[in-house]
Amino acid sequence: MAAPEAKKGGGKKKKGTKQNLSEFLDLQKPITNWADDEGDLFGDAGESRRPFQQRPFADEGQKALPDKPPYTLFAGNVVPYASEESIAEFFKCETQCVRRTIDRETGQPKGSCFIEFPTRDALEKALRKNGQEFEGRPLRLDVAAGKQGGGGRGGGDRERG
């Protein structure tokens, strides 16, 4: 058997030309900072922007106040080291109960809690503090969602087959 013939003129690949880093990066063009182009992405670059701490939270639409107890408030963006007593003191009214949310894995408080008030008026007054700073952070307050029926981990209503 004869060996296969090599293609004429196509045996070797042609190598590209070498470039130095300046040529590769095309440093002849002026270098701009991506942040300078922010106006192109978010509107007029001359428009003043408020710092993060002063921006309102996303308007998710506040839930309706409950007509009957429990009158419970959800508080988000709470510093993890805040005590239940300092949280109750912040609202300067009688609170029935302050429940911190706890991380199951670490046992440490999360950045939220539930606060129960004795009256609807007390709940309404507390909601007016939405966005106010507590321990250096603006609080996010809303009426807590009611418990969904059935609850628990059981699953006792399942049919067995």
Phi, psi and omega in degrees: 000139180271147179290144179296143182279141177284147177294142180284129175074359183239016184291323183245145175281144179279129180279149177284170179278151179278142177234146172274172186298321180298320179291317181299317181278354179054059184286002175288334177281148178292138180275129178242157178271136181300331181291335178292336181271010183304325180300327179294328183273323189242020179105205184296126181293335180281351181293132180284144181240140179278148176296160184307316185298335183265352181285138177288156177291161179302134181279096181268002182080111182291141179289156180291146177291140180289150178272342180222159181299157005278144177261090188247138181248137172262130177241121178249164181067033178273136178296139184297334183273359180290136179275160177299326179293318181291328177293315179298321180295325180301322182277350173048038174210170183290122175248141179279324187199139172238121181241115176281145173274133186244137175288124183295327183283318185261339183077006182266150178296142174272186183269033179209166177201168176242134182236126181257133181247153183285334183227162177294322179298319179296321177296316180297319179296320180294323180297335179293346180272009179302129179090348179287150182282137173227119181055036175089002179233141176285128181282148174247110186246143177200161175292132180291143177291138179293158179292138176280137185302161175088314175029176177084174182258000190298291186088033184292344182273359183291142176281140178255137185232000000 
